[in-house]
């Protein structure tokens, strides 16, 4: 294949375990046109520039008929797009409304006050590994932790997780440019119906979580309509755990592949903050943004991206650009000035980044303090099919036991 068909290689599952050689080849030309008319942007400064460029739209309704790119489930006609698929000013209105309940300046202690709950979840999950000599980090730890946490954030009953697990996976699959959207549309509708009923309940009996206060602000004169709140709730429920599962799993895998760093980390738990930032650069949970549209001609790096073109912003490639990061293929938690794009940038910077960071920073030291002599049972492990939300589907480890 040539650079003009590189998008097919990136989405090919055969390259899921190691897409980085593909990105390296693409960085030889910062902006590359694909045979279907899509443009891939692979270098740090160009990705960062376009991510902050108002001429690049996230709204799928701006995509010309017949254009390439993923058929995301946000194109459902029964629900409006969630705020990541809006452009300003609508994006700002919806995001700001949700943020009032989630963080500063209106709710400055919300995440801080969740620390004890998250620490208890982590301890319970690790205690459940007692007596096991083999564990799956994804199924036993990296998945249930953020799912339980986001349920607490929203006020979704944890016992309903089996209901929305399948819906969430299917809706998230619509980000995969190689997948169709019919099943994702159905799943989004079913998840939306479930959340709509929950929002009605929360309006009468708010209980815990941010959905109760948000539900009371919907309707006439409110900051969101009922349909907008349902769409926002779908986004928060899915995005609130999907990326964190990958972050914790990718961090665990990376540490086990770098035993010297792991040994240092076990003796120096304060290393966790720069270590997580380096994981976000080195193995980001979101590999690329495949759904943007040029609203006008954009000249960048000697190439003109024509109006109406679909543009992929390759975050994982930008994070390994030698023009921005010294020795970019080396995992180095002591790296200085680590302004990675692991959580994106600009107005669409990850809404849940503070929660994801907190969960990972609490989880990883405790995980590696408790599990004794962990060894990978498969390297590379089996990966998820989704090339956008890239991470292990399973991460099987052998252990000598569990420390008290």
C-alpha positions in Angstrom: 0.0 0.0 0.0 1.0 3.6 -0.5 0.7 6.7 1.7 -2.5 7.4 -0.2 -4.1 4.2 1.2 -2.6 4.5 4.7 -6.0 5.0 6.4 -6.9 1.4 5.4 -3.8 0.2 7.1 -4.5 2.2 10.3 -7.9 0.7 10.6 -6.7 -2.9 9.6 -6.9 -5.0 12.8 -3.7 -6.7 11.8 -1.9 -3.5 12.7 -3.7 -2.8 16.0 -0.9 -4.1 18.2 1.6 -1.7 16.7 0.4 1.1 14.5 3.4 3.3 15.2 5.5 2.3 12.1 2.5 3.5 10.0 2.5 6.8 11.8 6.2 7.2 11.3 5.8 6.7 7.6 3.0 9.3 7.5 5.1 11.9 9.3 7.4 12.1 6.3 4.6 14.1 4.8 2.6 16.1 7.5 -0.6 16.1 5.5 -1.5 13.2 3.2 -4.5 12.9 0.9 -6.1 9.4 0.8 -7.7 7.9 -2.3 -11.1 8.5 -0.9 -10.4 12.2 -0.5 -9.8 12.1 3.3 -6.7 14.0 4.6 -4.5 12.5 7.3 -2.6 15.0 9.5 0.2 13.3 11.4 2.7 15.8 12.8 2.4 17.6 16.2 2.3 21.2 15.3 -0.1 20.7 12.4 -2.5 18.5 14.4 -2.4 21.0 17.3 -3.0 23.9 14.8 -6.0 22.3 13.1 -7.5 21.1 16.4 -7.7 24.8 17.4 -8.9 26.0 14.0 -12.5 27.1 13.8 -12.5 26.2 10.1 -12.5 22.5 11.1 -15.9 21.3 12.2 -16.8 18.4 14.5 -20.4 18.5 13.5 -21.3 15.5 11.2 -24.2 17.6 9.8 -21.5 19.7 8.0 -20.2 16.7 6.1 -21.1 16.9 2.4 -23.3 14.1 1.0 -21.2 11.2 -0.1 -18.1 12.3 1.8 -15.8 9.7 3.4 -15.1 9.3 7.1 -16.9 7.4 9.9 -20.7 7.1 9.9 -20.9 8.0 13.6 -24.1 7.2 15.5 -24.5 10.9 16.3 -26.2 11.2 13.0 -29.3 9.7 14.5 -32.3 11.9 13.7 -34.1 11.1 16.9 -31.5 12.6 19.2 -29.4 15.7 18.7 -25.6 15.3 18.6 -23.8 15.3 21.9 -21.6 18.4 22.5 -18.4 16.8 21.1 -20.2 16.7 17.8 -21.3 20.4 18.0 -19.2 23.4 17.1 -19.2 26.7 19.1 -21.4 28.4 20.3 -23.7 25.4 20.7 -20.8 23.2 21.9 -19.9 25.8 24.5 -23.4 26.1 25.9 -23.9 22.4 26.3 -20.5 21.7 27.7 -20.6 24.6 30.1 -24.0 23.4 31.4 -22.6 19.9 32.1 -19.4 21.3 33.6 -21.3 23.3 36.2 -22.1 20.1 38.1 -18.8 18.4 37.4 -16.0 20.8 38.3 -14.8 24.4 38.9 -15.8 27.1 39.3 -19.3 26.0 40.2 -18.5 22.6 41.8 -14.8 22.8 42.7 -14.9 19.9 45.2 -16.9 17.4 43.2 -14.0 15.3 42.1 -12.0 15.8 45.3 -14.9 14.5 47.3 -15.0 11.3 45.1 -11.4 10.3 46.0 -12.4 8.1 49.0 -15.1 6.4 47.0 -12.7 5.6 44.2 -10.1 4.4 46.6 -12.6 2.1 48.2 -13.6 0.7 44.7 -9.9 0.1 44.0 -9.4 -1.7 47.3 -12.5 -3.9 46.8 -11.4 -4.9 43.2 -7.9 -5.8 44.4 -9.2 -7.7 47.4 -11.3 -9.8 45.0 -8.0 -11.1 43.4 -7.1 -12.9 46.6 -6.1 -16.5 45.9 -5.7 -16.0 42.1 -2.5 -16.8 40.2 -3.9 -15.5 36.9 -5.9 -12.3 36.4 -7.2 -10.3 33.5 -6.3 -6.7 34.2 -9.1 -5.4 31.9 -12.0 -7.6 33.1 -10.9 -7.7 36.8 -9.7 -4.1 37.3 -9.4 -1.6 34.4 -13.0 -2.0 33.3 -15.0 -2.2 36.5 -13.2 0.7 38.2 -14.1 3.5 35.7 -17.6 2.0 35.1 -18.4 2.1 38.8 -16.9 5.6 39.1 -18.9 7.0 36.2 -22.1 5.5 37.5 -21.4 7.3 40.8 -20.7 10.6 38.9 -23.9 10.4 37.0 -26.1 8.7 39.5 -26.7 5.7 37.3 -27.5 2.5 39.3 -24.4 0.3 39.2 -26.6 -2.8 39.0 -27.8 -1.6 35.5 -24.3 -1.9 34.1 -25.0 -5.1 32.3 -27.8 -3.3 30.5 -25.7 -0.4 29.1 -22.4 -2.3 28.7 -23.4 -3.7 25.3 -25.0 -0.5 24.2 -21.9 1.5 25.1 -19.6 -0.8 23.2 -21.8 -0.7 20.1 -22.2 3.1 20.1 -18.4 3.5 20.6 -17.8 1.3 17.7 -19.4 3.9 15.4 -16.1 5.9 15.7 -14.4 3.2 13.8 -14.3 4.4 10.1 -14.4 0.8 8.9 -17.7 0.0 10.6 -21.3 0.7 9.6 -23.7 2.7 11.8 -27.0 0.7 11.8 -26.3 -1.3 15.0 -24.8 1.8 16.6 -27.9 3.8 15.8 -30.1 1.2 17.4 -27.9 0.9 20.5 -27.9 4.7 20.9 -31.6 4.8 20.7 -32.0 2.0 23.3 -29.4 3.6 25.6 -31.2 7.0 25.1 -34.5 5.5 26.1 -33.0 4.0 29.2 -31.4 7.3 30.2 -34.6 9.3 29.3 -36.5 7.2 31.9 -33.7 7.7 34.4 -33.7 11.4 33.9 -37.5 11.6 34.5 -36.9 9.7 37.7 -34.1 12.0 38.7 -36.2 15.1 38.1 -38.6 13.8 40.7 -36.1 12.3 43.0 -32.6 13.7 42.3 -30.6 11.4 44.6 -26.8 11.3 44.1 -24.9 12.2 41.0 -25.0 15.1 38.5 -28.0 13.9 36.5 -30.4 15.0 39.2 -29.4 18.7 39.2 -29.1 18.6 35.4 -32.5 17.1 35.0 -34.1 19.9 37.0 -32.5 22.5 34.6 -34.0 21.0 31.4 -37.2 22.2 29.7 -38.6 25.7 29.2 -36.0 28.3 30.2 -33.4 25.6 31.1 -29.9 25.4 29.8 -30.6 22.1 28.0 -33.6 20.5 26.4 -34.6 17.0 27.5 -33.2 15.5 24.3 -29.9 17.4 24.7 -29.5 16.1 28.2 -30.1 12.5 27.0 -27.5 13.0 24.3 -25.1 14.5 26.9 -25.7 11.7 29.3 -24.9 9.1 26.6 -21.7 10.8 25.9 -20.6 11.1 29.5 -21.6 7.5 30.3 -19.5 6.1 27.4 -16.6 8.5 27.3 -16.5 8.5 31.1 -15.2 4.9 31.1 -14.0 3.9 27.6 -10.9 6.0 27.6 -10.0 5.3 31.3 -10.1 1.5 30.7 -7.6 2.0 27.9 -5.4 4.4 30.0 -5.1 2.0 32.9 -4.6 -1.1 30.7 -2.1 0.7 28.4 -0.2 1.9 31.5 -0.1 -1.6 33.0 1.1 -3.1 29.8 3.7 -0.4 29.3 5.1 -0.8 32.8 5.4 -4.5 32.5 7.3 -4.0 29.2 9.7 -1.6 31.0 10.7 -3.5 34.2 13.3 -0.9 35.3 10.7 1.8 35.3 8.2 -0.5 37.1 10.7 -1.3 39.8 11.4 2.4 40.3 7.7 3.1 40.4 7.1 0.5 43.1 9.7 2.2 45.2 8.7 5.7 44.3 4.9 6.0 44.1 5.1 9.8 43.6 6.3 9.1 40.1 2.7 8.3 39.2 1.9 11.8 37.9 4.6 12.2 35.3 4.3 8.5 34.5 0.6 8.8 33.6 1.4 11.8 31.4 4.0 9.8 29.6 1.6 7.0 29.0 -0.9 9.5 27.6 1.8 10.5 25.1 3.4 7.1 24.5 0.2 4.9 24.3 -2.8 7.3 24.2 -6.2 5.8 24.8 -7.6 7.8 21.8 -5.4 7.3 18.8 -7.0 9.7 16.3 -10.0 12.0 15.6 -11.6 10.8 12.4 -14.7 12.9 12.1 -13.8 16.5 11.3 -14.8 18.4 8.2 -13.1 21.4 6.6 -15.6 24.3 6.4 -13.4 26.2 3.9 -10.1 25.7 2.1 -7.3 25.3 4.7 -3.6 25.8 3.7 -1.3 23.9 6.0 2.2 22.4 5.7 2.3 23.2 2.0 -1.0 21.4 1.3 -4.5 22.9 0.7 -7.2 20.9 2.3 -10.3 21.7 0.2 -13.6 22.8 1.7 -15.8 19.8 2.5 -12.9 17.4 3.0 -12.8 14.9 5.8 -9.8 15.2 8.1 -8.3 12.7 10.5 -6.1 14.2 13.2 -3.6 11.5 14.3 -3.0 12.2 17.9 -0.9 9.2 18.6 1.3 10.0 15.6 1.7 13.7 16.7 2.7 12.4 20.2 5.8 10.7 18.6 6.9 13.5 16.4 10.6 14.0 16.6 10.2 17.7 15.9 8.4 18.1 19.2 9.6 15.3 21.5 13.2 14.1 21.9 13.5 10.3 21.5 9.8 10.0 21.0 9.7 6.2 20.8 11.3 5.9 24.2 9.1 5.6 27.3 10.5 8.2 29.7 8.4 9.4 32.7 11.1 12.0 33.4 10.4 13.7 30.2 10.3 17.5 30.6 7.7 19.8 28.9 5.4 16.8 28.1 2.7 18.8 26.3 1.2 15.7 24.7 -2.2 15.5 22.9 -3.4 12.4 24.7 -6.5 14.2 25.8 -6.7 16.3 22.6 -6.6 20.1 22.7 -8.7 23.2 22.1 -12.4 23.6 22.8 -12.9 19.8 22.5 -10.2 18.9 25.1 -11.4 15.9 27.0 -14.2 16.8 29.4 -13.4 13.9 31.7 -9.6 14.3 31.7 -9.5 15.3 35.5 -11.5 12.2 36.4 -9.5 9.8 34.2 -6.2 11.2 35.6 -7.4 10.9 39.2 -8.6 7.3 38.7 -5.3 6.2 37.1 -3.2 8.1 39.7 -5.1 6.3 42.5 -5.2 2.9 40.8 -1.8 2.2 39.5 0.3 2.6 42.7 -2.2 0.4 44.6 -2.3 -2.2 41.8 1.5 -2.6 41.7 1.7 -2.5 45.5 -0.6 -5.5 45.8 0.1 -7.8 42.9 3.3 -9.8 43.4 5.7 -10.6 40.6 3.2 -9.9 37.7 4.1 -11.4 34.3 2.5 -10.9 31.0 0.9 -14.1 29.6 0.5 -12.7 26.1 2.5 -10.0 24.5 1.1 -8.4 22.5 -2.2 -9.1 24.2 -5.5 -9.3 22.3 -6.6 -5.8 21.3 -10.0 -4.2 20.9 -11.2 -4.0 17.4 -11.8 -0.3 17.6 -8.7 1.6 16.1 -9.8 4.9 17.6 -10.2 3.7 21.2 -7.1 1.5 21.1 -6.3 -0.7 24.1 -6.1 -4.3 25.1 -9.4 -6.2 25.1 -7.8 -8.6 27.6 -4.6 -8.3 29.5 -3.9 -11.6 31.2 -1.2 -11.7 33.9 0.4 -14.5 36.0 0.9 -13.5 39.7 2.7 -15.1 42.6 -0.1 -13.8 44.9 -1.6 -10.7 46.4 0.1 -8.6 49.1 -2.0 -7.9 52.2 
